[in-house]
Amino acid sequence: MTRLTGLPRRLVENGFIPPEKAEEILKKSAEEKSSFTAVAVSTGAVTARAVGTLASEEFGLPLLDLSAFDYELMPHGLVSQSLIEKHRVLPLFSRGNRLFVAQSDPSHILGIDEIKFNTGMSVEVILVEEDKLAIAVDKLISSSDTSLEDAFDDLDSALDDVDLEDPESRDKEQANDTGAGDDAPIVRFVNKILLDAVRIGASDIHFEPYEKRYRVRYRTDGILQEVSSPPINLSGKIAARLKVMSQMDISERRLPQDGRIKMKISNNKAIDFRVNTLPTLWGEKIVLRILDPSSAKLGIDALGYEEDQKKLFLDALSKPQGMILVTGPTGSGKTVSLYTGLNILNVEGTNISTAEDPVEINLEGINQVNVNNKVGLDFSAALRSFLRQDPDIVMVGEIRDLETAQIAIKAAQTGHLVLSTLHTNSAAETLTRLANMGVPSFNIATSVSLIIAQRLARRLCSQCKQPADLPIEVLLDAGLTQEQIEHAEIYKPAGCEHCNKGYKGRVGIYEVVQLTDAISRIIMEDGNSIEISDAARQEGFDDLRTSALKKVVQGITSLEEANRVTTD
């Protein structure tokens, strides 16, 4: 306690955080070479508003609301982007030889000294809240490459002037034109749709033609929302542009196609899009999946595992052999879970090979193979090749057939750690699905070490969530125990400028089941999924519903959201 001074001491004295937590944050901030405030807010130990108010009192500095600041007034070019990113400071305005910068932690003086040295100006600190500063800095960095932004200035008027031709007539000249084509309204429209999706944190973009209308939708936090409705006559041109960007055959409109787009967002950031076209009754529907490489580096703590579930996952990863299966519907975060595990295992002494359809996240140090059925490189062929490549760890994107399942199980039985996914609803159904594929029950029982069934629930916005006053009968019917109700902090969504209808981001809901002797015995006896599920509950493994209710009790998500993603 004696080491605590300044802001950490004030936070402890005012009862916001315990002394042990303050020392832990101080240690972490020193390790990460970051400010105390940034670490305290990012870990959820204290709110940005509370830290900002206390810092204002402690250091005698004015607290500015950044959300009300006009970014057009910011001086450009005075402070280098690298310094802004390194020290998380934001130049706001200058007066003569005085430069006023926004900072969330006034005790972090190294950044101020470096800015003074580089600019030759006198620097004054204006205090702001950490969360708003982080958003503003990220916006500034992402908008440093303004070449695309400039193209959007007269977008609406340009769209009005487009020659409304028959959507079936594909203009190949537009596809091949590298000069004036960049100025075409369609090009600018598509670029804007893609950039906006990245900025708001969408996971998918849907371009959908219908008989009398055309719509564009974003999937944000698992929910689809319409964002644009361009003229139906433009559907063919939009499809052609997207196919050109993803290097598809623009003349082929009868068969589905897969492609990939790599789009430069700023000088130091590029986003990959996985693209799929589907011929429908009224034209080609095109869906883009936004692949963010940073999602694999979130760390296991950010995914939402309970402590006991996290321990089971890490224990399974530490074993030299066995099979870890991650299951759930499309868009439930299976890939992120797998890659988080691979990131933990990705050290110099291991040889990791993955077969995916397609490769979603690029990671250095991992040998990634794109499955290509056209040339005969399917999952089973890739797996057979892996086993001749002296692997330690093998990741199979998805087990779809008996041949792939058999090779994966043989690999797990012969001293390799195998990670894979299956499309089933629960852990118990995963085991019966393998049996239904034709995998012998004794092979399942001896090779599978851990099954993770998961869903993604929307996380309540920390800024605006409100206590939910629900009758005890409703809570008991939902599945909560009397003890949980007594200690519960149940909240409901409200909605503010920081979130989307009361929700911001998502959290994982998990069912983590380790194959115990009792469960293995049921599998060997060809038991059904109900028997396996009952045995898992008796062993103390929470099902998806129980895990979701724990998140409700902790105030992370709402009861409505838990009901949406899980069922009794």
C-alpha positions as CSV (number, residue, x, y, z in Angstrom):
1,M,0.0,0.0,0.0
2,T,2.9,2.3,0.7
3,R,3.8,2.3,-3.0
4,L,0.5,3.8,-4.1
5,T,0.6,7.5,-4.9
6,G,-1.4,10.0,-7.0
7,L,-4.4,8.6,-8.9
8,P,-4.1,4.9,-7.8
9,R,-4.1,6.0,-4.2
10,R,-7.2,8.3,-4.7
11,L,-9.0,5.4,-6.4
12,V,-8.3,3.1,-3.4
13,E,-9.2,5.8,-0.9
14,N,-12.5,6.5,-2.6
15,G,-13.4,2.8,-2.6
16,F,-13.4,2.3,-6.4
17,I,-10.8,-0.5,-6.4
18,P,-9.1,-2.6,-3.6
19,P,-5.4,-2.0,-3.0
20,E,-4.4,-5.4,-4.4
21,K,-6.2,-4.6,-7.7
22,A,-4.5,-1.2,-7.9
23,E,-1.1,-2.8,-7.5
24,E,-1.9,-5.4,-10.1
25,I,-3.0,-2.7,-12.6
26,L,0.2,-0.7,-11.8
27,K,2.3,-3.8,-12.5
28,K,0.4,-4.6,-15.7
29,S,0.7,-1.0,-17.0
30,A,4.5,-1.2,-16.4
31,E,4.8,-4.5,-18.3
32,E,2.7,-3.2,-21.2
33,K,4.4,0.2,-21.1
34,S,0.9,1.8,-21.0
35,S,-0.8,4.3,-18.7
36,F,-2.4,3.3,-15.4
37,T,-5.8,4.7,-16.6
38,A,-5.8,2.9,-19.9
39,V,-5.2,-0.5,-18.2
40,A,-7.7,0.2,-15.4
41,V,-10.5,1.1,-17.8
42,S,-9.7,-1.7,-20.4
43,T,-9.8,-4.4,-17.7
44,G,-13.2,-3.1,-16.4
45,A,-11.8,-2.4,-12.9
46,V,-13.3,1.2,-12.9
47,T,-15.3,3.3,-15.3
48,A,-13.7,6.0,-17.5
49,R,-16.0,8.6,-16.0
50,A,-14.9,7.8,-12.4
51,V,-11.2,7.9,-13.3
52,G,-11.6,11.2,-15.2
53,T,-13.4,12.9,-12.3
54,L,-10.9,11.8,-9.7
55,A,-7.9,12.7,-11.9
56,S,-9.4,16.1,-12.5
57,E,-9.6,16.7,-8.7
58,E,-6.2,15.1,-8.0
59,F,-4.2,17.1,-10.7
60,G,-6.4,20.2,-10.8
61,L,-7.0,19.9,-14.6
62,P,-10.3,20.6,-16.5
63,L,-12.2,17.6,-17.7
64,L,-13.3,17.9,-21.4
65,D,-16.1,15.9,-23.0
66,L,-14.4,14.7,-26.2
67,S,-17.7,13.6,-27.8
68,A,-18.7,17.3,-28.0
69,F,-15.4,18.4,-29.6
70,D,-15.2,19.3,-33.3
71,Y,-12.5,17.2,-34.8
72,E,-12.2,19.6,-37.7
73,L,-10.4,22.0,-35.4
74,M,-7.6,19.6,-34.7
75,P,-4.2,20.6,-36.0
76,H,-2.9,18.2,-38.7
77,G,0.8,17.3,-39.1
78,L,2.0,18.9,-35.8
79,V,2.4,15.6,-34.0
80,S,3.4,12.4,-35.8
81,Q,0.9,9.5,-36.0
82,S,3.4,7.2,-34.3
83,L,3.6,9.4,-31.2
84,I,-0.2,9.7,-31.0
85,E,-0.5,5.9,-31.2
86,K,2.4,5.2,-28.9
87,H,1.3,7.5,-26.0
88,R,-2.5,7.6,-26.7
89,V,-2.6,11.4,-26.7
90,L,-4.6,13.6,-29.1
91,P,-3.6,17.2,-30.2
92,L,-6.7,19.3,-29.9
93,F,-5.7,22.9,-30.9
94,S,-2.8,25.3,-30.8
95,R,-2.5,28.9,-29.7
96,G,0.7,30.5,-30.8
97,N,3.5,28.3,-29.5
98,R,1.2,26.4,-27.1
99,L,-0.2,23.1,-28.1
100,F,-3.2,21.7,-26.1
101,V,-3.3,17.9,-26.1
102,A,-6.0,15.5,-24.7
103,Q,-4.8,12.9,-22.2
104,S,-6.6,10.5,-19.9
105,D,-3.7,10.0,-17.4
106,P,-1.8,13.1,-16.4
107,S,0.8,11.1,-14.5
108,H,2.0,9.6,-17.8
109,I,4.4,12.5,-18.6
110,L,6.8,10.6,-20.9
111,G,4.4,11.2,-23.9
112,I,4.1,14.9,-23.1
113,D,7.9,15.3,-22.9
114,E,8.4,13.5,-26.2
115,I,5.8,15.7,-27.9
116,K,7.5,18.8,-26.5
117,F,10.8,17.6,-27.9
118,N,9.5,16.8,-31.4
119,T,7.3,19.8,-31.9
120,G,9.4,22.4,-30.1
121,M,6.2,23.8,-28.6
122,S,4.9,24.3,-25.1
123,V,2.4,21.5,-24.3
124,E,-0.7,21.9,-22.1
125,V,-2.7,18.9,-21.0
126,I,-6.5,18.8,-21.1
127,L,-8.0,15.8,-19.3
128,V,-10.5,13.6,-21.1
129,E,-12.1,10.2,-20.4
130,E,-10.1,7.1,-21.5
131,D,-12.9,5.4,-23.5
132,K,-13.7,8.5,-25.5
133,L,-10.0,9.2,-26.1
134,A,-9.4,5.6,-27.3
135,I,-12.3,6.0,-29.9
136,A,-10.9,9.4,-31.0
137,V,-7.3,8.2,-31.4
138,D,-8.5,5.1,-33.4
139,K,-10.6,7.3,-35.6
140,L,-7.7,9.6,-36.3
141,I,-5.3,6.8,-37.1
142,S,-7.9,5.0,-39.4
143,S,-8.7,8.2,-41.3
144,S,-5.1,9.0,-42.0
145,D,-5.5,7.5,-45.4
146,T,-8.2,9.7,-46.8
147,S,-8.0,8.7,-50.4
148,L,-11.3,6.7,-50.2
149,E,-12.9,9.3,-48.0
150,D,-12.5,12.0,-50.6
151,A,-14.3,9.9,-53.1
152,F,-17.5,9.9,-51.0
153,D,-18.0,13.6,-50.9
154,D,-20.5,13.8,-53.7
155,L,-21.7,10.2,-53.6
156,D,-25.5,10.9,-53.5
157,S,-25.5,13.2,-56.4
158,A,-23.2,10.9,-58.4
159,L,-25.6,8.0,-57.9
160,D,-28.4,10.0,-59.4
161,D,-26.5,10.4,-62.6
162,V,-25.8,6.7,-63.1
163,D,-27.0,5.4,-66.4
164,L,-29.7,2.9,-65.4
165,E,-29.1,0.0,-67.8
166,D,-30.4,-3.5,-67.8
167,P,-28.7,-5.3,-64.9
168,E,-28.1,-8.4,-67.0
169,S,-25.8,-6.5,-69.3
170,R,-22.4,-6.7,-67.7
171,D,-20.0,-3.9,-68.6
172,K,-16.6,-5.6,-68.8
173,E,-15.0,-2.4,-69.8
174,Q,-15.7,-1.0,-66.3
175,A,-14.1,-4.1,-64.8
176,N,-10.9,-3.7,-66.9
177,D,-10.7,0.1,-66.7
178,T,-8.1,1.0,-64.1
179,G,-8.2,4.8,-64.6
180,A,-11.5,6.5,-64.8
181,G,-13.2,3.5,-63.4
182,D,-12.0,4.5,-59.9
183,D,-14.2,7.5,-60.1
184,A,-17.3,5.6,-61.0
185,P,-20.2,6.1,-58.6
186,I,-20.7,2.3,-58.2
187,V,-17.0,2.0,-57.2
188,R,-17.4,4.7,-54.6
189,F,-20.7,3.3,-53.3
190,V,-19.2,-0.2,-52.8
191,N,-16.1,1.3,-51.1
192,K,-18.3,3.3,-48.8
193,I,-20.4,0.3,-47.8
194,L,-17.3,-1.7,-47.0
195,L,-15.6,1.1,-45.0
196,D,-18.7,1.9,-43.0
197,A,-19.1,-1.8,-42.1
198,V,-15.5,-1.9,-40.8
199,R,-16.0,1.3,-38.8
200,I,-19.1,0.2,-37.0
201,G,-17.7,-3.3,-36.3
202,A,-20.0,-5.3,-38.5
203,S,-19.2,-9.0,-39.0
204,D,-21.0,-9.5,-42.4
205,I,-22.4,-7.5,-45.3
206,H,-25.3,-8.7,-47.3
207,F,-26.1,-7.4,-50.9
208,E,-29.6,-8.8,-51.7
209,P,-31.6,-8.4,-54.9
210,Y,-35.4,-8.9,-54.9
211,E,-38.1,-8.4,-57.5
212,K,-38.8,-4.8,-56.8
213,R,-36.0,-3.6,-54.5
214,Y,-32.4,-4.0,-53.6
215,R,-31.1,-3.8,-50.1
216,V,-27.8,-3.8,-48.2
217,R,-27.6,-5.1,-44.7
218,Y,-25.0,-5.3,-42.0
219,R,-24.8,-8.0,-39.3
220,T,-23.7,-6.1,-36.1
221,D,-23.4,-8.0,-32.9
222,G,-25.3,-10.9,-34.5
223,I,-28.3,-8.9,-35.7
224,L,-29.0,-7.9,-39.3
225,Q,-29.9,-4.3,-40.0
226,E,-30.7,-2.6,-43.3
227,V,-28.3,0.3,-44.1
228,S,-29.0,1.1,-47.8
229,S,-31.5,0.5,-50.6
230,P,-29.9,1.5,-53.9
231,P,-32.0,1.4,-57.1
232,I,-32.8,-2.2,-58.3
233,N,-31.4,-1.3,-61.7
234,L,-27.9,-1.1,-60.2
235,S,-27.9,-4.7,-58.8
236,G,-25.9,-6.1,-61.7
237,K,-23.3,-3.3,-61.6
238,I,-22.8,-3.7,-57.9
239,A,-22.4,-7.5,-58.2
240,A,-20.0,-7.0,-61.1
241,R,-17.9,-4.6,-59.0
242,L,-17.7,-6.9,-56.0
243,K,-16.8,-9.8,-58.2
244,V,-14.0,-7.8,-59.9
245,M,-12.7,-6.8,-56.4
246,S,-12.7,-10.5,-55.3
247,Q,-11.2,-11.8,-58.5
248,M,-14.1,-13.9,-59.6
249,D,-15.4,-14.6,-63.1
250,I,-17.9,-11.8,-63.8
251,S,-19.4,-13.6,-66.8
252,E,-20.4,-16.6,-64.6
253,R,-23.8,-15.8,-63.0
254,R,-25.3,-19.3,-62.8
255,L,-23.0,-20.9,-60.2
256,P,-21.9,-19.9,-56.7
257,Q,-18.4,-18.5,-56.4
258,D,-16.0,-17.8,-53.6
259,G,-13.4,-15.0,-53.5
260,R,-11.4,-12.8,-51.2
261,I,-10.9,-9.0,-51.0
262,K,-8.0,-7.3,-49.2
263,M,-8.8,-3.7,-48.6
264,K,-6.4,-1.1,-47.3
265,I,-8.2,0.9,-44.6
266,S,-5.2,3.1,-43.6
267,N,-1.5,3.2,-43.8
268,N,-1.0,0.6,-41.2
269,K,-4.2,-1.4,-41.4
270,A,-5.8,-3.8,-44.0
271,I,-9.0,-5.8,-43.7
272,D,-9.7,-9.1,-45.5
273,F,-13.2,-9.9,-46.7
274,R,-14.4,-13.4,-47.5
275,V,-16.8,-13.2,-50.4
276,N,-19.5,-15.6,-51.6
277,T,-22.0,-15.2,-54.5
278,L,-25.3,-17.1,-54.8
279,P,-27.5,-17.0,-57.9
280,T,-31.1,-16.3,-56.7
281,L,-34.3,-15.8,-58.6
282,W,-33.7,-12.0,-59.0
283,G,-29.9,-11.9,-59.4
284,E,-26.8,-12.7,-57.4
285,K,-26.9,-12.3,-53.7
286,I,-23.4,-11.5,-52.4
287,V,-22.3,-11.9,-48.7
288,L,-19.0,-10.6,-47.4
289,R,-17.6,-11.9,-44.1
290,I,-15.2,-9.3,-42.5
291,L,-12.1,-11.1,-41.3
292,D,-10.3,-9.2,-38.6
293,P,-6.8,-10.7,-37.8
294,S,-6.8,-8.9,-34.4
295,S,-9.7,-11.1,-33.2
296,A,-7.3,-14.1,-32.9
297,K,-5.1,-12.1,-30.5
298,L,-7.8,-11.1,-28.1
299,G,-6.5,-13.6,-25.5
300,I,-8.6,-16.2,-23.7
301,D,-9.6,-13.8,-20.9
302,A,-11.5,-11.6,-23.4
303,L,-13.6,-14.5,-24.8
304,G,-15.9,-14.9,-21.7
305,Y,-15.0,-18.3,-20.4
306,E,-15.8,-19.0,-16.7
307,E,-12.8,-19.8,-14.6
308,D,-13.4,-23.5,-14.5
309,Q,-14.1,-23.6,-18.2
310,K,-11.0,-21.7,-19.0
311,K,-8.9,-24.2,-16.9
312,L,-10.4,-27.1,-18.8
313,F,-9.6,-25.5,-22.1
314,L,-6.0,-24.7,-21.1
315,D,-5.5,-28.2,-19.6
316,A,-6.6,-29.8,-22.9
317,L,-4.3,-27.5,-24.9
318,S,-1.4,-28.5,-22.7
319,K,-1.8,-32.2,-23.5
320,P,0.5,-33.6,-26.2
321,Q,-2.3,-35.6,-27.9
322,G,-6.1,-35.8,-28.1
323,M,-8.8,-34.0,-30.0
324,I,-10.5,-30.7,-29.0
325,L,-13.8,-30.1,-30.8
326,V,-15.5,-26.7,-31.0
327,T,-19.2,-26.8,-32.0
328,G,-21.9,-24.3,-32.7
329,P,-23.9,-22.7,-35.5
330,T,-22.5,-20.4,-38.2
331,G,-21.2,-17.1,-36.7
332,S,-20.9,-18.4,-33.1
333,G,-17.2,-17.6,-32.8
334,K,-15.8,-21.1,-33.4
335,T,-12.9,-19.9,-35.5
336,V,-11.9,-17.3,-32.9
337,S,-11.9,-19.9,-30.2
338,L,-9.7,-22.2,-32.2
339,Y,-7.3,-19.5,-33.2
340,T,-7.1,-18.3,-29.6
341,G,-6.0,-21.8,-28.7
342,L,-3.5,-21.9,-31.6
343,N,-2.1,-18.6,-30.6
344,I,-1.4,-20.0,-27.2
345,L,0.3,-23.0,-28.7
346,N,2.2,-21.1,-31.4
347,V,5.7,-21.2,-30.0
348,E,9.1,-21.8,-31.6
349,G,9.2,-25.5,-30.6
350,T,5.9,-26.6,-32.3
351,N,4.9,-27.4,-35.8
352,I,1.3,-26.3,-36.5
353,S,-0.6,-27.0,-39.7
354,T,-4.2,-26.0,-40.5
355,A,-6.6,-26.9,-43.3
356,E,-9.4,-24.4,-43.7
357,D,-12.1,-23.6,-46.3
358,P,-11.1,-20.8,-46.6
359,V,-8.3,-19.5,-44.3
360,E,-10.0,-16.8,-42.3
361,I,-7.2,-15.4,-40.1
362,N,-3.6,-15.2,-41.1
363,L,-1.1,-16.0,-38.3
364,E,2.6,-16.0,-38.6
365,G,4.3,-19.2,-37.5
366,I,1.4,-21.4,-38.6
367,N,1.3,-23.4,-41.8
368,Q,-2.1,-22.6,-43.3
369,V,-3.6,-24.5,-46.2
370,N,-6.6,-23.4,-48.3
371,V,-8.8,-26.4,-49.1
372,N,-9.5,-26.5,-52.9
373,N,-12.0,-29.2,-53.9
374,K,-11.7,-28.4,-57.6
375,V,-8.1,-29.8,-57.7
376,G,-8.8,-32.6,-55.2
377,L,-7.4,-30.9,-52.1
378,D,-10.1,-31.6,-49.6
379,F,-9.9,-31.8,-45.8
380,S,-9.0,-35.5,-45.9
381,A,-6.2,-35.0,-48.5
382,A,-4.8,-32.1,-46.6
383,L,-4.8,-34.1,-43.4
384,R,-3.0,-37.1,-45.0
385,S,-0.3,-34.7,-46.2
386,F,0.0,-33.1,-42.8
387,L,0.8,-36.4,-41.1
388,R,3.8,-36.7,-43.4
389,Q,5.0,-33.2,-42.4
390,D,6.1,-34.1,-38.9
391,P,3.3,-32.1,-37.2
392,D,2.8,-31.5,-33.5
393,I,-0.6,-29.8,-33.7
394,V,-3.2,-30.1,-36.5
395,M,-6.2,-27.9,-37.0
396,V,-9.0,-29.0,-39.4
397,G,-11.5,-26.3,-40.3
398,E,-14.5,-28.6,-40.2
399,I,-15.1,-32.3,-40.0
400,R,-17.7,-32.9,-42.7
401,D,-17.4,-36.6,-43.6
402,L,-16.4,-40.0,-42.3
403,E,-13.0,-40.0,-44.1
404,T,-11.9,-36.6,-42.5
405,A,-13.2,-37.8,-39.1
406,Q,-11.3,-41.1,-39.3
407,I,-8.0,-39.4,-40.3
408,A,-8.4,-36.7,-37.6
409,I,-9.1,-39.4,-34.9
410,K,-6.1,-41.5,-36.1
411,A,-3.9,-38.4,-35.8
412,A,-5.2,-37.8,-32.2
413,Q,-4.5,-41.4,-31.3
414,T,-0.9,-41.3,-32.6
415,G,0.5,-38.5,-30.6
416,H,-0.9,-35.3,-32.2
417,L,-3.1,-32.6,-30.8
418,V,-6.0,-32.1,-33.2
419,L,-8.4,-29.1,-33.1
420,S,-11.5,-29.0,-35.2
421,T,-15.1,-27.8,-35.5
422,L,-18.5,-29.5,-36.1
423,H,-21.9,-28.0,-36.7
424,T,-24.0,-29.4,-33.9
425,N,-26.0,-27.7,-31.1
426,S,-24.5,-29.1,-28.0
427,A,-21.5,-31.1,-26.6
428,A,-23.6,-34.3,-26.3
429,E,-24.9,-34.1,-29.8
430,T,-21.3,-33.7,-31.1
431,L,-20.5,-37.2,-29.8
432,T,-23.6,-38.8,-31.3
433,R,-23.0,-36.9,-34.6
434,L,-19.5,-38.6,-34.9
435,A,-21.1,-41.9,-34.2
436,N,-23.8,-41.3,-36.9
437,M,-21.0,-40.4,-39.4
438,G,-19.8,-44.0,-38.8
439,V,-16.9,-43.4,-36.4
440,P,-16.7,-46.4,-34.0
441,S,-17.6,-45.6,-30.5
442,F,-14.4,-46.9,-29.0
443,N,-12.4,-44.5,-31.2
444,I,-14.6,-41.5,-30.1
445,A,-14.2,-42.4,-26.4
446,T,-10.4,-42.7,-26.6
447,S,-9.5,-39.8,-28.9
448,V,-11.8,-36.9,-28.0
449,S,-10.5,-35.1,-24.9
450,L,-12.6,-31.9,-24.8
451,I,-15.8,-30.5,-26.5
452,I,-16.7,-26.8,-26.5
453,A,-20.2,-25.9,-27.6
454,Q,-20.7,-22.1,-27.9
455,R,-22.9,-19.2,-28.7
456,L,-22.4,-15.5,-28.9
457,A,-24.6,-13.2,-26.8
458,R,-24.7,-9.4,-27.1
459,R,-22.9,-7.7,-24.3
460,L,-24.8,-4.9,-22.4
461,C,-23.4,-1.4,-22.9
462,S,-21.5,-0.5,-19.7
463,Q,-22.4,3.2,-20.2
464,C,-26.2,3.0,-20.2
465,K,-27.3,-0.4,-18.9
466,Q,-30.1,-0.1,-16.3
467,P,-31.1,-2.3,-13.4
468,A,-34.0,-4.6,-14.4
469,D,-36.8,-4.9,-11.9
470,L,-38.1,-8.4,-12.7
471,P,-40.6,-10.5,-10.6
472,I,-39.0,-13.4,-8.7
473,E,-41.4,-15.8,-10.4
474,V,-40.0,-14.8,-13.8
475,L,-36.5,-15.3,-12.7
476,L,-37.3,-18.7,-11.2
477,D,-39.0,-19.7,-14.4
478,A,-36.0,-18.7,-16.4
479,G,-33.9,-21.2,-14.5
480,L,-32.2,-19.0,-11.8
481,T,-31.8,-20.5,-8.3
482,Q,-33.0,-18.7,-5.2
483,E,-29.4,-18.1,-4.1
484,Q,-28.5,-16.6,-7.5
485,I,-31.5,-14.2,-7.3
486,E,-30.5,-12.9,-3.9
487,H,-27.0,-12.0,-5.2
488,A,-27.9,-11.2,-8.8
489,E,-27.2,-7.9,-10.6
490,I,-29.6,-8.1,-13.4
491,Y,-29.6,-5.3,-16.0
492,K,-31.6,-4.4,-19.1
493,P,-30.5,-2.4,-22.2
494,A,-31.3,1.3,-22.5
495,G,-29.4,2.8,-25.5
496,C,-26.9,5.6,-25.8
497,E,-24.4,7.2,-28.2
498,H,-21.8,4.6,-27.4
499,C,-23.8,1.5,-28.3
500,N,-26.4,-0.2,-30.6
501,K,-29.8,-0.2,-28.8
502,G,-28.2,-0.9,-25.4
503,Y,-25.7,-3.5,-26.6
504,K,-22.0,-3.1,-27.5
505,G,-19.9,-6.1,-28.5
506,R,-20.5,-9.8,-27.8
507,V,-19.5,-12.3,-25.2
508,G,-19.2,-16.1,-25.5
509,I,-21.6,-18.5,-23.9
510,Y,-19.9,-21.9,-23.4
511,E,-20.6,-25.5,-22.6
512,V,-17.2,-27.1,-21.9
513,V,-17.3,-30.8,-21.4
514,Q,-14.3,-33.0,-20.7
515,L,-14.6,-36.7,-21.5
516,T,-14.6,-38.4,-18.1
517,D,-14.7,-42.1,-17.5
518,A,-18.5,-42.0,-17.0
519,I,-19.1,-40.2,-20.3
520,S,-16.7,-42.5,-22.1
521,R,-18.6,-45.5,-20.7
522,I,-21.9,-44.2,-22.1
523,I,-20.3,-43.6,-25.5
524,M,-18.9,-47.2,-25.5
525,E,-22.4,-48.5,-24.7
526,D,-23.8,-46.5,-27.7
527,G,-25.7,-44.2,-25.4
528,N,-27.8,-41.3,-26.9
529,S,-27.2,-37.6,-26.5
530,I,-29.7,-37.2,-23.6
531,E,-27.8,-39.8,-21.5
532,I,-24.5,-38.1,-22.3
533,S,-25.9,-34.7,-21.4
534,D,-27.3,-36.0,-18.1
535,A,-23.9,-37.5,-17.3
536,A,-22.1,-34.2,-18.1
537,R,-24.5,-32.3,-15.7
538,Q,-23.8,-34.9,-13.0
539,E,-20.0,-34.4,-13.5
540,G,-20.5,-30.7,-12.9
541,F,-20.2,-29.3,-16.4
542,D,-22.6,-26.4,-17.1
543,D,-24.8,-26.5,-20.1
544,L,-25.3,-23.5,-22.4
545,R,-28.4,-22.3,-20.6
546,T,-26.7,-22.4,-17.2
547,S,-23.6,-20.5,-18.6
548,A,-25.9,-17.9,-20.1
549,L,-27.7,-17.3,-16.8
550,K,-24.4,-16.9,-15.1
551,K,-23.6,-14.0,-17.5
552,V,-27.1,-12.5,-16.7
553,V,-26.4,-12.7,-13.0
554,Q,-23.0,-11.0,-13.5
555,G,-24.7,-8.1,-15.3
556,I,-22.8,-8.9,-18.6
557,T,-25.9,-9.5,-20.7
558,S,-29.7,-9.3,-20.3
559,L,-32.2,-12.1,-19.6
560,E,-33.8,-11.4,-23.0
561,E,-30.5,-12.0,-24.8
562,A,-29.9,-15.2,-22.8
563,N,-33.3,-16.4,-23.9
564,R,-32.5,-15.5,-27.5
565,V,-29.3,-17.5,-27.8
566,T,-30.1,-20.5,-25.6
567,T,-33.2,-22.6,-24.8
568,D,-34.1,-24.7,-21.8
